[in-house]
Amino acid sequence: MNRLSLNQRTTKRWTVAEAVDGCVRHGLESIGLWREEVAEQGLSESAKLVRAAGLRVSSLCRGGFLTASGLPGDEGRRAFSAALDDNRRAVDEAAELGAACLVMVVGGLPGVAPGEPLGAGSGSPGFSRDLAGARDRVAEALAVLAPYAGERGVRLALEPLHPMYCADRAVISTLAQAVDLCLPYPVEQVGVVVDTFHVWWDPEISQQIARAGARIASYQVCDYLHPLPSDVLLGRGMMGDGVIDFRPITGAVLEAGYRGDIEVEIFNADVWAADPDEVVATMKRRYAEVVIGAG
């Protein structure tokens, strides 16, 4: 239980201060924070709250969205430069918070806004169908950001997302792709996130977890609900409420040598509407029964 971490988005109604207090009340030793809530609380104040409570910051979510605009020329270059600047700020925030890693959701196709429909005709402004080019842009950005993060003692953690998010959130869909992107950099600079919601379906997941090994910077758990809601972003459920067999995934992660915190990260309207204290109590029980018991 001392490795269980509450990802702040699981109890979306809680501020940073409330989430920190909740972790202490429920005997948790670690918390995963989100940049938006940290900004609302104040970066320095958030860091003070976490340190005063004696909590570890298992991750900061999120950096990324590196694919930027598909517009040509100076406008496209400015969009890419702005994305790099925002990620440098995210690295600095992770450093101040002492986060174990900065989760990187790399971004989808240029000009596709998360969860939003394309414009009429050929798409939204800056829209591009060049998937290979978008992935090249991620590699280009990493070449800039990895050394910057390394100088500040921050580890970037590339998170492959389920293929249904390829268009709008992450052109990296498999753990194999994420590991490949890591290889040019020191292990302490760039790692990967293993998130059960995103990788449970992959027939190569056990082999790729073993291949990742020391590159595993974060292990996040939640279940994959069936059927998914109309907003597929909210299709994450409490462990045991969906279709995922956690036993082989958890076993593979532990066998690969991962010794960090295990975050529960749930995006779900019903979970968000529930009493956060009840959510955390259920989370602890399911973690013991389904995640660790399965491992």
C-alpha positions as MATLAB code, in Angstrom:
seq = 'MNRLSLNQRTTKRWTVAEAVDGCVRHGLESIGLWREEVAEQGLSESAKLVRAAGLRVSSLCRGGFLTASGLPGDEGRRAFSAALDDNRRAVDEAAELGAACLVMVVGGLPGVAPGEPLGAGSGSPGFSRDLAGARDRVAEALAVLAPYAGERGVRLALEPLHPMYCADRAVISTLAQAVDLCLPYPVEQVGVVVDTFHVWWDPEISQQIARAGARIASYQVCDYLHPLPSDVLLGRGMMGDGVIDFRPITGAVLEAGYRGDIEVEIFNADVWAADPDEVVATMKRRYAEVVIGAG';
ca = [
       0.000    0.000    0.000;
       2.945    2.368    0.510;
       3.377    2.516   -3.289;
      -0.206    3.542   -4.034;
      -0.496    7.060   -5.453;
      -3.610    9.152   -5.986;
      -3.505   10.839   -9.354;
      -5.238   14.137   -8.666;
      -7.567   13.796  -11.653;
      -9.242   10.780  -10.012;
     -10.691   13.155   -7.412;
     -11.225   16.022   -9.827;
     -13.262   18.095   -7.355;
     -10.329   18.401   -4.951;
      -7.865   21.269   -5.143;
      -4.188   20.543   -4.578;
      -4.587   21.413   -0.895;
      -7.643   19.164   -0.550;
      -5.989   16.300   -2.418;
      -2.858   16.535   -0.273;
      -5.008   16.518    2.860;
      -6.985   13.585    1.509;
      -3.831   11.569    0.877;
      -2.696   12.172    4.449;
      -6.109   11.223    5.900;
      -6.188    8.000    3.904;
      -2.600    7.039    4.674;
      -1.245    7.469    1.149;
       2.382    8.445    0.667;
       2.312    9.738   -2.900;
       0.300   11.985   -5.188;
       0.245   12.671   -8.927;
      -0.395   16.334   -9.715;
      -1.790   18.207  -12.722;
      -0.397   21.470  -14.008;
      -3.772   23.227  -14.166;
      -4.594   22.570  -10.518;
      -1.031   23.395   -9.473;
      -1.329   26.737  -11.255;
      -4.593   27.460   -9.442;
      -3.036   26.652   -6.074;
       0.226   28.341   -6.975;
       3.400   26.453   -7.837;
       5.368   27.435   -4.748;
       2.408   26.855   -2.461;
       1.768   23.434   -4.015;
       5.381   22.440   -3.479;
       5.221   23.594    0.145;
       1.998   21.669    0.785;
       3.418   18.443   -0.602;
       6.672   18.744    1.308;
       4.931   19.661    4.565;
       2.716   16.583    4.230;
       5.720   14.345    3.585;
       4.302   13.159    0.252;
       6.166   12.087   -2.856;
       5.043   13.523   -6.205;
       4.789   10.435   -8.376;
       4.240   12.459  -11.547;
       3.287   15.823  -12.955;
       0.732   15.774  -15.775;
       1.331   16.882  -18.317;
       3.786   18.059  -20.899;
       3.686   17.222  -24.578;
       1.438   18.279  -27.476;
       4.606   18.587  -29.488;
       3.185   18.106  -32.970;
       2.126   21.775  -33.114;
       0.651   23.422  -36.191;
       0.712   22.000  -39.679;
       0.801   25.494  -41.134;
       3.799   26.124  -43.373;
       6.598   28.600  -42.937;
       6.969   31.035  -40.062;
       3.530   30.373  -38.586;
       4.225   26.674  -38.207;
       7.657   27.366  -36.733;
       6.153   29.788  -34.211;
       3.602   27.180  -33.130;
       6.333   24.586  -32.673;
       8.473   27.067  -30.724;
       5.523   27.901  -28.467;
       5.023   24.195  -27.739;
       8.685   23.860  -26.781;
       8.447   26.906  -24.493;
       5.399   25.478  -22.707;
       7.199   22.190  -22.172;
      10.244   23.946  -20.758;
       7.903   25.592  -18.254;
       6.439   22.177  -17.436;
       9.933   20.816  -16.807;
      10.684   23.716  -14.474;
       7.431   23.081  -12.592;
       8.238   19.378  -12.238;
      11.664   20.281  -10.886;
      10.227   22.613   -8.242;
       7.666   19.997   -7.188;
      10.296   17.251   -7.036;
       8.160   15.092   -9.337;
       9.463   11.651  -10.209;
       8.609   12.338  -13.844;
       6.834   14.700  -16.217;
       4.211   12.753  -18.164;
       4.340   13.567  -21.876;
       1.189   13.194  -23.984;
       2.843   13.917  -27.301;
      -0.068   15.331  -29.312;
      -2.149   14.231  -32.270;
      -2.279   15.294  -35.890;
      -1.557   18.989  -36.420;
      -4.690   21.097  -36.365;
      -6.852   18.493  -34.594;
      -8.067   19.789  -31.241;
      -8.663   17.140  -28.545;
     -12.281   16.054  -28.582;
     -13.326   18.634  -31.184;
     -14.649   17.937  -34.698;
     -12.694   18.987  -37.739;
     -13.819   22.083  -39.586;
     -15.693   21.802  -42.852;
     -13.870   20.647  -45.949;
     -10.225   19.740  -45.515;
     -10.214   20.262  -41.757;
      -9.306   22.877  -39.179;
      -6.685   25.611  -39.683;
      -3.248   24.026  -39.770;
      -4.741   20.564  -40.223;
      -2.479   17.918  -41.692;
      -2.965   14.205  -42.318;
       0.798   13.652  -42.311;
       1.012   11.117  -39.462;
       4.642   10.226  -40.134;
       5.542   13.909  -40.135;
       3.786   14.423  -36.806;
       5.796   11.586  -35.290;
       8.984   13.093  -36.694;
       8.066   16.352  -34.982;
       7.861   14.536  -31.629;
      11.371   13.148  -32.124;
      12.612   16.620  -33.093;
      11.121   18.135  -29.944;
      12.613   15.453  -27.710;
      16.067   16.273  -29.017;
      15.565   19.773  -27.559;
      13.678   18.913  -24.389;
      15.553   15.849  -23.125;
      18.822   17.702  -22.419;
      16.885   20.594  -20.882;
      15.082   18.187  -18.563;
      18.287   16.345  -17.754;
      19.996   19.556  -16.665;
      17.164   20.142  -14.187;
      16.964   16.611  -12.848;
      13.585   15.909  -14.458;
      12.689   12.696  -16.260;
      10.385   12.924  -19.255;
       7.919   10.020  -19.394;
       6.431    9.326  -22.830;
       2.906    7.973  -22.571;
       1.566    5.905  -25.464;
      -2.195    6.363  -25.716;
      -4.818    3.946  -27.005;
      -5.027    4.141  -30.824;
      -8.487    5.764  -30.642;
      -6.669    8.919  -29.469;
      -4.130    8.955  -32.294;
      -5.803   11.761  -34.241;
      -6.216   14.265  -31.440;
      -4.031   13.389  -28.447;
      -1.101   11.096  -29.167;
       0.451    9.912  -32.401;
       2.384    7.441  -30.241;
       0.047    4.479  -29.724;
       2.202    1.561  -28.591;
       4.761    1.002  -25.898;
       7.179   -0.164  -28.592;
       6.990    3.244  -30.297;
       7.557    5.023  -26.996;
      10.565    2.898  -26.105;
      12.072    3.480  -29.547;
      11.842    7.231  -29.017;
      13.623    6.916  -25.650;
      16.659    5.028  -26.836;
      18.827    7.968  -27.990;
      18.745    9.458  -24.478;
      20.057    8.484  -21.037;
      17.617    6.394  -19.052;
      17.407    9.058  -16.354;
      16.321   11.671  -18.936;
      13.583    9.902  -20.901;
      11.370    6.984  -19.907;
       7.885    5.658  -20.588;
       4.519    5.433  -18.876;
       2.745    2.085  -18.736;
      -0.953    2.949  -18.383;
      -3.245   -0.076  -18.313;
      -6.114    1.766  -20.009;
      -3.964    2.517  -23.032;
      -1.905   -0.657  -23.444;
      -4.031   -3.587  -22.202;
      -5.031   -4.586  -25.754;
      -1.480   -4.781  -27.175;
      -0.498   -8.377  -28.055;
       3.163   -7.457  -27.496;
       2.672   -5.743  -24.153;
       4.540   -8.278  -22.000;
       7.552   -8.297  -24.318;
       7.595   -4.513  -24.587;
       7.366   -4.032  -20.817;
      10.371   -6.333  -20.453;
      12.154   -4.393  -23.202;
      11.379   -1.094  -21.476;
      12.883   -2.316  -18.191;
      14.541    0.578  -16.411;
      12.856    2.973  -18.841;
       9.538    2.527  -17.006;
       9.095    5.876  -15.273;
       5.469    5.476  -14.215;
       2.871    2.725  -13.857;
      -0.712    4.014  -13.985;
      -3.771    1.855  -13.462;
      -7.486    2.061  -14.109;
      -9.950   -0.132  -15.979;
     -11.295    0.012  -19.541;
     -15.067    0.218  -19.480;
     -17.344   -1.512  -21.965;
     -19.200   -0.052  -23.644;
     -17.309    3.199  -23.745;
     -19.311    6.386  -23.113;
     -19.963    8.816  -25.946;
     -16.994   10.849  -24.718;
     -14.322    8.159  -24.882;
     -11.982   10.255  -22.739;
     -14.236    9.367  -19.805;
     -14.144    5.609  -20.420;
     -11.769    4.918  -17.542;
     -13.207    2.990  -14.614;
     -12.244    1.833  -11.157;
     -10.093   -1.282  -11.270;
     -12.345   -4.327  -11.449;
     -15.217   -2.509  -13.191;
     -14.028   -3.174  -16.745;
     -12.372   -5.712  -19.028;
      -8.682   -5.507  -18.070;
      -6.862   -8.480  -16.571;
      -4.337   -6.684  -14.375;
      -2.451   -9.850  -13.424;
      -0.134  -10.163  -16.461;
       0.466   -6.413  -16.789;
       1.271   -5.803  -13.131;
       3.402   -8.931  -13.004;
       5.368   -7.862  -16.080;
       5.933   -4.333  -14.730;
       7.235   -5.643  -11.408;
       9.375   -8.293  -13.102;
      10.880   -5.580  -15.309;
      12.266   -4.022  -12.133;
       9.893   -1.101  -11.630;
      10.012    0.017   -8.003;
       8.207    3.347   -8.211;
       4.744    4.423   -7.186;
       1.604    3.002   -8.781;
      -0.870    5.739   -9.694;
      -4.608    5.379  -10.022;
      -5.721    7.795  -12.742;
      -9.431    7.761  -13.585;
     -11.362   10.037  -15.943;
     -15.022    9.195  -15.320;
     -18.043   11.445  -14.796;
     -19.614    9.190  -12.168;
     -16.364    8.894  -10.217;
     -15.900   12.656  -10.343;
     -19.450   13.218   -9.051;
     -18.992   10.854   -6.098;
     -17.699   11.784   -2.651;
     -13.911   11.963   -3.111;
     -13.276   10.272    0.242;
     -15.436    7.340   -0.833;
     -13.583    7.216   -4.150;
     -10.227    6.990   -2.366;
     -11.510    4.311    0.008;
     -12.738    2.236   -2.950;
      -9.477    2.902   -4.795;
      -7.438    1.527   -1.897;
      -9.577   -1.584   -1.663;
      -9.521   -2.312   -5.385;
      -5.780   -1.635   -5.552;
      -5.177   -4.282   -2.900;
      -7.635   -6.785   -4.348;
      -7.232   -6.291   -8.097;
      -3.876   -4.654   -8.799;
      -1.509   -5.927   -6.141;
      -3.473   -9.076   -5.471;
      -3.339   -9.749   -9.194;
       0.402   -9.074   -9.344;
];
